[in-house]
Amino acid sequence: MNEINKNNFIPAFEQIIKHTLFENKTLSKELEQTFKHNKFFDDIKIRSLFINDIYDLIRYWRLWCAAAGIENHMSTNLEIRKVIFAWATCRNNNYYNNVSENTQTDILGKYVVAKTENEESVPDWINELGKNDYGDEWKNILHELNKNSKIHVRTNTLRTTTSNLVSEFAKNKIDATEFQETKDALFVTTYKNLFETPQFKNGHFEFQDVSSQQVSIFCNVTPGMRVIDACAGAGGKSLHLATLMNNRGKIIALDIHKWKLDELKKRMVRNGISIIEPRTIESSKTIKRLHHSADLVLLDIPCSGSGVWRRNPDMKWKLEKDGYNRLIDLQKELLEKYSLMVKPEGILVYATCSIFKGEGEIQIQNFLTKKGSEWDFVKEKRILPEEKNGDGFYMALLKRKK
């Protein structure tokens, strides 16, 4: 890597780490701002290299801190550049010249010890939680979560077919491979700004992880149904449900954030979808008005996000044990309240992009223990990150009794 790379990367590393790990900003937004305000990153190869490096820095943050001789990896007073220096030494990256052999030996010695104690670099309480859930399998799950994420897209079958989309991509020198088990999902292997392609602008596809796509398929919707997406966000699953319903029926997309629903409206236009009604949750009355009204309620619950650490490695450092326990309580509350929107003999699908069983299997078991007289358990599905090279997910389908 030449001199200009060194001069530009290190200050950008410092700023992103400071903002994401210690000022609670999101990594994706920080990367977006960095690339927007620095023409140096207009070069796609330089941008790709920078992304790989900053993700490696954040994924294994605790290891690099240990190699730098820093015990408290989340101390607001730690020297970020010192940690970057230790990372560069351990990865043998040529960011710094004239490093003494004694300094390198000291750093590498500390790194070897730290790697033995916590190879995949996670907070201790998360490590214990994972071991309790998965035993010996936990180490492999963590290893998979520390790999680079893949680019997955979903064909908008209201605009085109998956085979046509593959052909369209090929004309633009974009390599895309179909998933055998997940209909309309594509794995894109060409690093290119897909947002600028005519296929995206014309609504031929949406970015959506292959595991996330499994949730809408799991719902088994049919045209004409009345569906509520209870925690819709920007509406990725609402859009998918609409395509599976052939744009026939009704989908009410609920969220507490109006700005997310405004983004959904833009996506609806691009996708040619008319059956979704974005509706902001302004109070508990919004939910009460919808009691017993839906053939299907999808509850993609707020969670720890542990299943998406490949794409958001900063989340594991910002997740605290008390905050995790509060999330469990919130999930329980929303599950009980929002399930009331399902009509008799209707379906509730509970989903979470978490790998922890306390947010998935155990949450559903507890709900059925309390509400079992009203619900029948139909099926559940757990997707671990190594299975499809995608995110970790849990989903359960319950049917309301008469």
N, C-alpha and C positions, 0 to 999 in steps of 0.2 A: 504494500500500500504506500502510495507516495506521500510527500510532505503535506500537501494540502488536505489530504484526508485526515491526518493526525490533528491538524490545527482546527478543523471543523467538527470532527466527531466528539472530541473530549468535552468541550463546553456544552454541546448539545446533550451528551450523556448526562452531565451534571444537572442540567436544568430539568430534563425529563424525570430523572430519579428523584430529585427534590420535590417536584410537583406531584408525582404519582404516589410515592411512598410516604411522603411527609406532609402533603397538603391536600390529600384525598381527591386529587383529580384523576381522570381516567387516562389510561395509557393510549388508547386509540385517539382520543381528542388531542393529547399532547403531541403525538406523532403527526397528526393532521396539521396542527399549528406550526410545528417545526418545518415541515416540508413546504408549507404555504409561504413562510416568511424567509426562506433561505434558498436562493436559486442554485446553490451548490448541489442540492438534492434533486434537481430536475433530471439529472442523469439516473435512469432507471436502475443501472447496475450499482451505483453508489448508494441509492436508496435501499435497495435490497440488502446490501452488505450491512448498512447501518441498522436496519430492522433486525436482522439476525443477531447482531452484536448486542443491541439494547435488550432484546428478549432474553438472551443468554445471561446478561448482567442481572436482570430482574428475577428470572427463574431461580437462579442459584445465589441469590443475594446473601443469604446467611453463610454460605460457603466462602464467598469472597470476603465477607467481613471477618470471618474466622482467620482466613489466610492473611488478612491485613492486621491481625492482632486485636480486633475489635470484638468484645464479648457481646454487647447489646446491639444487635443488628438493626433495631428500630429506634435507637437513640437519636433524638433530634439534633444532638451536638456532634455526631460523628462526622469525620472528614470524608466526604463523598469521593473526592479525587484520590484519596489514599486507597479506597476500596477499588476504584477503577484501575489503579496501578497494580494492585494485587491480582485482579482479574486478568489484566493483560499479561502479567508474568505467568500465571497458571495456564492460560490458553496459548502462551507463546506467540501472542500477537505483537507485531512490531510497532507499537504505539510510542514506546519510549526508548531512547538510545542511552548508551553509557550507564547501564544498570550494573552495579557491582555484583560480583559473583556471590559474596556473602549475603547481600540483600535478597538475591534470588533464592539462595539455599534456604534462608529463614522463612520466606513466604511459602515456598513449595513444601517445606516440612510441616508448617501449620496447616496447609491445605490438605495434605495426606491424612493427618490426624482427624481433621474435621470431616472429611469425606467418609472415613471409616465410621464415624459416629452418626452421621446424618447425610448419607450420600445424595438423596434426592432433594435435600434442602427445604424443609418445611418447619413451621412452628411445632414445638413439642406436643402441645395439646391436640393439634390436628393429627399428628403422627399416632398418638394413642387412640384417638377416635377411629382412625382408619384401621388400625390393627384389631380393635374390638369388633369392627364390622366384617372384616375380610380375612383376618389371620395372615397366613403366609402369602396370600394373593395380593395383599396391600402393597408390597414393595414393587411388584410389576405394574400395578395400577398407577402408582406414583411415577414410575419411570415413563409410562405412556403419556401421562399428563404433562411431563416435562419435554415432550417432543414438540416440534413445530406443527402448527395447525395446517390443515389442508384447505384448499379453496373448493367449496362445494356450491353448486347452483341448482336451482329447481326450474324446470321448464314450465312456463305458463302455457298450459295446453289450450287455453282460450284463444291464444294468439298463434301458436305453432305446435309442431310435434317435436319430441325429443330427437328423433332421427334427423329432422330438418335443422334443428338447432345445432347439432353436431356438424352438419354440412356447412351451415352458415359460419360457424366458428372456424372451420378448416379453411374457408376462403380468406379469413382474416389472420391465418397462421396461428390459430389458437387450438391447442390440443385438448380435447375433452373426451373422457371415457365414461360410458354408462355404468351404473351400478346394477348388478344382476338382481339383487333382492329388493331394491327400493326404486319403484317406478318413477320415472321422470327426474331422477337425481343424476347429476353429472359431477365428475371429479375433474377439475381443470388443472392442467400441469404446466401451462404456459404463464410466465409472470408478465402480465400486461394489465394496463388500466382498463378493466372491463367496463367500468362506468362510462367510458367514452365510446364504447362500441355502439353501432346502430341497433344491435340486437337488444341491448339494455334499454336504450332510449325509446325503442318501439315496444317495450314491455314483453319481450320474448322470454325473459328469465328474471328470477330474483335470487339474490344471495341468501342461501339458507343451508345450514349444516345438515348433513345427511341424517344424523340422529334426530334433529329437530323435525325433519320432514316425516319421520316415523310417527310422531305424535298425531298429526292430522289423519294419517292413514289408519292409525289405531282407533280413531273415533268412528270409523266406518259410516260416514255420513252418506246421505242420498239426496238427490235433487228434491226440492220442495220442503225440506225440513226447516224448523225454526231453531236456530242455534244461538247461544250466547257464549262469546269468548270473554270470560269474566276479568281477565288481566291481560288485555290485548297488547299493551305497549304500542309499538309502531306497526303492529298488525301482520307480522310475517305468517303466523299460523291462520289468522283470519283469511288472508289472501289465498293460502293453500286450500283451506276448507271451501272457499268459494269456487275454486277451480274444480275440486272434487265433486261439488254440487252442480257443476255446469252452469254456474251463475243463475241458479233457480232456487228460490226459497228466500230465507231471511237470516242474516247474521247481525246480531247486535254486538258491537265491539266496545267493551267497557274498559276504562282506565281512569286513574285519578289524575293523570297528567294530560292536560289538553294539548300541549305541544307535541306529544307523541301521537295523539290521534290526528293532529293536523298533518303530520308526516304520512300517516296512513291514507289520508284523503288524496295526497299527491300520488301515492303508489297505486291507489284504486284507479285513478285516471289513466296512469301509464299501463296498467294491467287490463284495462277494459272491463272492470268489475263494477256492478251496480247494486248488488244485493247486500252490501255491508253498510250498516248505519253506525258510525262512530258516536259514542255517547259518553260524556264525561261523568264520572261518579262525583256528584257534588255533596251528597250526604247519604245517610243510611236509607233515606226514602227512595233513592234511585234503585236500590236493590229490592226494597219491599214492593215497589210497583211491579216488579217482574216475577214475584213469587208464583210458582207452579205454572210457568208460562212456556218453558223451553222443552223441546224434544231432546236437546242435548246441551249441556253446559260443559265447556272446556275451562278448567281451572288450572292454568299454567302459573303456578304459585310463585310469589317472591321467595327466593331461596339464597343459599350461600354462594351459588354459582360455581361450586367446586368442580362440576362437570365440564366447565368451559375454561379451566385454567390454562389450557394450551394457548388460547387466544387472549386471555386476560390474566397473565401470571401475577400481576400486582395485587389481585384480589386476595390471594392467600396470605399476604403480609398485612393486609388491612382488616382481615376478618379476625375478630376477637371472640373469646369463648363466651363472654356475657352477651355479645351481640348475636352469636349463633343461637344461644338459648332463647333470646327474645324472638328470633326468627321462627323457631319451633312453635312458640306460643302464638305468634301471628298466623302461621299456617293453620294451626288448629282452629283459631277463631274464624278465619276466612272460609275454611272448609265447611264449618257448621253453618255459617251465615249464607254463603253463596250457593250451597247445595239446595237451599230452599227454592231456588229459581227453577229447579227441575220439576216438571209436571209428573203426575203419577204414571208409572211405567216408562218414564223417560230415562235418559242416560246421563251420568256424570263421569267425566274423564278428568282425573287428577294427574297433573304432570309437574315434574320438577327437574331442572338441569343440575341436579346435585348427585354426587356419588354416595352420600351418606344415608344410611338406612333410617336414621332418625327423622329425615325429611321425606322419606319415601315409604318403604314397607311398614315401618313401625307407626308412622302417622296414620296410615290407612287402617292398620290393625286396631289402633286406639279409637278411631272414628267408628268402626264397625262394632267394637265392644260397647260403645255408648249408644249408637244409632242403628244397631243391627236389625231391630224389629222393622225398620223402615226401608232397608236396603239389602239387595242381594249382590254379593261379590261375584263378578263374572270372570275377569282375567287381569293379569298384571304383566308388565314387561320391564326388565332391567337391561339397559345397554351400557356396557363398560367401554371406555375409550379405545381399547385395543381391538374391539370387535369390528368396527367399520372405519377405523381411522378418523372417527368423528368425536363429538362431545359425549360425555356421560349423561344418561337420562334415566328417569324412572317414570312409569305411567301405570295407572290402574283404572279399570273401567267398572263402574258400579251401576246397577239398575234399580230404580226406585220401584217399590212395591205399589200395588193398587191402593 
